Amino acid sequence: MIKNVYVKNSDDSSKYLYPSRVIEIKTNNGNILTPTRAATSKEYEDKSTIPTDLPINNQITITIEHVSHTKFHDLINIGNYYPQLSRKIELNKRLAQYSSIFATLLIPMKSPKIDKKTNEILLESPRKLINENINIRDKFLRLNIQIQKNAGLDLITIPFLNLPFESFKTISSNINKELEKINLQPIFFIDFEYEKFESAIDWLYNDLQSNFIGLYYRSFNTASLKYDYLSRNYSKKDVAFISAQVERRDTVHDDVATMHYLPFMGNDIYAVKNPLPFGSSGDDETKNNKPKNPLDPIRLFDKWNLNLKKIESSPLLIKELERDYSNDLVIQNILNHYSEASTNTKKLEVLRAFSKVDELRNSTKEFSELQNYVSQNSTNDYVEEKTILQKALLGVTKHQTKLKF
C-alpha cells in the first residue's frame, strides 16, 4: 500500500522546458525515490533465459497482460483464462517479492481482429465491446478487480477505458469507494489520447485524492499539450505518475533511450513496452519483417550517452561490458562470442535477453544518478554531460517555448 507521496526536490533551473523533480513514495515495504524505472514480467522472463544470476533489484514491478480477442472472450464467456491469469499473477508476484510496489495491469486490445484476405472484422476489439456494452464493461471490471484481490494485491490497477467523461467519473468514484472499504488502493490509468485527459487527471487528483496515477505512454510529439499540462500543473504536487508501455528507443533522436528524457516532461516512473500477444515477439527489435542479419536488432545500452547501440557497431561498449561483468564467466562468454548468435537460435535468444536485462539494471542505476543531480539543482550539468540526451531533448521540444507562467 502507498502510504504517502510527496515532492522531495524540484529543480526549476532546468533550461530544458520543464522542472525536474524527485518524488518520495512511502509504502508499507519501504520508501522509493523517483525518477526510477519499474521492472516488468518480461524482464524477469528474460532474466530466467540467461544461464547465470543477474539480480533484478527494482523497487517497483508492473506486469502487463495484453488481453487479446480470444482471451477476452474466454474471460467474459467461458472462464478458462481466469485461472491461467491468476497463476501467472501469482508467479510474477513471487518473482518480484523484493519490490516495494507490485502491480498487474490488464490491457484490453484496442484493435479488432481482421481477416487478412478480405479485411473483414472477425471480432470487435475488446476495448470497443467494453465501451459499448455496459454489461460487458461491468463484468470485465469486476473480474479485473477480483483477480487482483484474490492474488493478495493491495494496489488494484484499473485500465484506461475510453468512456464519456461523466461515465468515467461515476465508475472511478464507485470503484474508489468500494476499494477503500476493504483497504485496497486503486491505480487508474489514463491514455494521453483521451479527449478529456486534463479533466480526468484533475478529477483523480482533486476529487478522488489519488496520489499515484498511471499513464499509457505516447510520444511527446503526439501529445505535447498534455505533457505541457502535466508539467506545468503537477510538477509541484504530491502525486506520482507511472508511464506504462514506454517505447524502448527514440529512433528519430539517435536511438536515445526514450524513458531517459521523460523525467524532463513531468513523469516519474517508467516501464518499457511489453510484447503484444500476436505477430512479432515484442518491441522495436522484432518487426514482422525478419531482419536479414539476426544480430541487427540486438541493442546494447550505452550508459554514458543513454542511447541504444547496435551490438555489431559497438566494440568499445562490448569491452566496457566485459569489464563490468569481469567476475561472471557466463556473461564473458556471451560477449566474447556474440557473433555465433547469428547462426544459433538459442544463443541469439540468450544474447537478446542479456541486452534487455543489462539495460534494465544500468538504466535503473542511471536514474539514481539523475536523482542526485536534481537534488543539487544541477540538472543542466547532468544533461550537458550526456550529449545525445541533450540533443534529443532539444529535438523533442524544439517547437516549445519555456515561459514563466
N, C-alpha and C positions, 0 to 999 in steps of 0.2 A: 504494500500500500504506500502511496505517496503522501507523506505527512505534511510537507511544506516545500514551496518553490519560491526562491527569491533571487533578485539580481544582486550578485556579489560584486561585480566590477563592470564598468562600461567605459569604453574608450571613444570619446566623442571627437578626438582629434584626427581620426582617420580621414584621409583625403579621398578614400575610395567609396564615396557616395553615402554610405550608411554607417552608424556606430557599430562597433563590435562589442560583444558582451560575454561575461562569464556568469552562468546561472548555477546556483547550488540547489540540487534536488535532494531533499531529505526523505529517506524511505525507512521502513522497518528493518531493512537489511543493510543499512549503511548510506553514506552520502555520496553523491555523484556530482562532478563538475562538468560543465559543458563549455565550449563546443566539444562534442565527442561523437564517436561512431558506435552504432549498435551492430552487434553481430547478428547474422541470420542463420536459419536452419541449414541453408545451402552451404554456408561456410563451414559449419560443423560437419556436414556431409563431405565436403572437400577435405577437411582435416582427417577424416577416417580413411580416405583414399591413400594418404601418404604413409608409407611404412616406417614412420618414426614419430616421436612425441613432439608435437608443436602445440603448446598450450594456447588456448583462446581464453583470455582473461578479461573480456569486455564486461563492463558493469551492467550493460543493457543488452538484452537479446530480444529480437522480434522475429517471430516465424510467420511467414506469409504463405497462405494457401490460396492458389487461384482456383476458384470453383467453376469448372467448365460446365458446358451444357449437360453432359452426361451425369456429372457429379451432382449438379443442382437438381436434375430430375430425380435422381436416386434419393437425395437428401429429403426432398419435399414429398415424394410419392411412394418410395419403396422402403428406405431405411437402412440399406446395406452400407451406405457411405458413412453414416453416423458413427458406428463403432470403429471403422477403419480410421476415420479422422480423429476420434477420441484416443486411439492407441498412438497415433502419430504425435498428437499434442503431448501425451504423457512421456513419450520417448524424448522429444525435444526439450521438455521441461527438465528431465534428468540430465541431459547433456549440458544444459545451461544452469546447472544447480548453483553455480557460484555467482551468477548475475544477480544484482540487487533488484533489477526490474526485468520481468519476463512477461511477454505478451504475445498473443497469437491473433493474426488478422486474416479473416476470410474475405477475399475479394471476388465477388461475382463477376463473371466475364461481361465485358461491355459490348462485344460484337456478336452478331448472330452466326449460326453455323450455316455456311453457304455450300451449295453443290458447285464444285469447281468447273463442271462442264456446262451447266445451264445458268449458273448464278442465282438459282432459286434458293430462297431461305428455307432450310430444312428445319431448323429450330431457332426460335427467337432467343435473343440474348437473355441470360438470367437477370441482368440489371433491368432490362425493359419489362420483363414479367413482374419483377418486384415493384417497379414504378407504376405499372398499370393495373395491377390486381391487388387489392387491399388484403384479401385472404392469404395470398402467396407471400406478400410482404410481411404480414404479421407472423406467419408461420416461420418464415426464414429468420426473422429477428428473434423469435422465441427459441428456436433451435440453436442459433448462433450464441445467444447468451447462456443457454443451458449447457452446451458442450464445454464452454469455458469454465462455468461454475463447477461442473462435475469434475473437471480436471484440477480443481483447487486453486484456480487463478483468482487473485483479488483485484486485478486490473482487467476489465472487460472491454474489449475493443468493439466499436460499432462502425462498420464500414460505411463509406460515403454512399448515400442513395440520392439520386438526382430528383428530389421531390420539390414541389412548390414550397416556398419558404414557410408559409403558415403550417403546412403539414410537418415540415422539418421541426419547427418549434414545438408543436404538440407532441410529436413522437419522442424527441430528445428530452423534453421535460418529463414525460411519463417514465421513460427509461431511467432517467436520473433519479427520480423519486423512488422507484421500485428498487433500484440497486442500493441506494442509500439506506433503505430499511433493513437490508441484510448485510450492511457494512462492506459493500463492494463499490468500486470506483469505475465509472465508465471513461473510456477514451474515445471521443468522437473524431472521426476522420472526415476532412473536407477536401474536395478536389479544387485546385486552383481554377479549373474551368467552370466551376459553379457560378451561375449568373449572380447569385446573392452571396458571394464569397465573403465580402466585408461584413454584411449583416449577420451571416452565420457565425463568424469569428466573434463579433461583438456580443451576440446572444449567448454563446458558450461562456465567454469570459465574464460578462457583466451580470447576466441573469442566472446562469447555472453555476457560476463561480468555478468554472473549470480552470485548473492550473496546469493541465497537460493536454495538449491538443495535437491531433495527428493531421498530417498533410499528405496528399498524393502529389509527388514531385512533378513539376512542369518546368521547362526551361525558362530562364529569365526573359528571353526574347518573346515568348508566347504569353507571359503573364506578368509583364513588367509593372503594370499599375497595381496589381495585387501584392507583389513583393514590396512595392513602394508603400502601400498602405500598412502592411505588417511592420515594416522597419520604422516608419515614422510614428506609428501609433502604439506599438507594443515593445519597442526596444528597452523601455524603462519599466515595463510592467512585469509583475511576478507570475509569469506563465512561460512554460517551456513548450517549444514546437518540435515535433519529431517528423522528419520527412522520410516517407517510405518510397521504395521503388526509384531511387536516385540513379540516373544513368552513370555508368562506371567512368566514362571519359567524355570530354567535350571535344569532338572531332574537329570542330571549327577553330578551336584555340589550342593548337599544338598538343592535342591529346591530354590536356591538363585533367587531373582527377577532379571531376565535377564538384564533389562534395567539399573540396578544399577551398572553393571560393564562395560557397553558400553561407559561411559564417559572416560574410560581409553583406548579407542580404536578409538578415532577420531570422535565420534558422539556428537551431541549437543542437539537434541530434539527427544523425543520418544513417540510413540503412540502404545498402546497394540493391539495385534491381534484381529481383528473383526470376528464374526461368519461368516461361509460360508452360502450360501442361500439354502443348502440342507443337508440331513442327520442329523448329530449331530447339536446341537444348539450353538456350539461355540468352545472355546479354549480347552486347555488341560484338563479342568474339565469334559468335556462331550464327551466321546468317543461313537462310535456307540454301543459298548457293554455296556449295562447299569450296573452300579456297584450294587453288592448285597446290600450294605448299602448305602442308598441315601445320607447320610451325608459324606461319604468317600471323594467325590470330593471337598467339601467345604474347602477353604483355607483362612486363615487369614494372613494379612501382619504383620510381626514382624519388627517393625521399628528399633529395637536395633541390629538385626542381618541381616536385609534386605533379609529375605527369607520368603517363604510362607508355613505356617504350617497347617496340618490337624486340623480342629476345635476340633475333639474329643481327640486329644492328646495335647491340649494347654490350660489347666485350668488356668495357670498363665497369659497367654495372654488374655484370656477372662476377668479375673479380672481386668487387666490393661485397657482394652477397657471399662469395666463398669465404671471405674474411669474417663476415658476420656469423656464419654457420661453421666456423673452423672446428668446433668440437662435435659436429654432427656428420658422421661419415656417410650416412644415407643421403643427406642434402648435398654434401660434397660430390657424391657420385652422380646425383641427378643433374647438377650444374656442369660438371666436367664432361658429361656425355649427353648433354641435352639434344644434340643433333640426331642421336639414334631414335628419338621420339618421332621423327618424320616418317619412319617406316615401321614403327611398333606402336600399335594402338594402346596397349597397356601403359607403356612408358609415356605416351602422349597424354593420357588421362592423368597420370601422376604429375607430370610437368604442369599441366593446366591447373590442377588442384593446388600445387605448391605456389604457383603465381598468385592465386586468389588469397590463400591463407597468409602468405608473406605480406601481401598488400594490406590485408586487414590489420595485421599486427603492427606494421610500420606506419600505416596511416593513422591508427589509433594513437601511437606514440607522438606523432606529429601534432595531433590536436592538443595533446598535453603541453607541447611547446607553445602553441598559439595561446593557450590559456595564460601562460606566464607573461607573454608579451602584452596581452590585453590588460592584465592586472597592473602592469607597469606603464600603461598608456603609451606603449611603444609599437602599436600595430603597424604603423608606417614602416618602421625599421624591419619588421618581420617580412612584410611584402617586398620591400626593396632587396632583401636577401634572396628572394625567390623570383628570379627574373621572368620565368614562364608564367607563374601565378600573377605577377604584376601585369604582364602583357595581356593575360586572359581577362583580368578584372577591367582593365582599360577598354578591352574589346567588347566585353559583355555590356558595360554600362556607358558606352561612348555616346549614346543619344540621350543620356540622362544628365541632369544638372544638379549639383549639390547646393540646395538652397536652405537657408537657415530659418525655415518656417514650415 
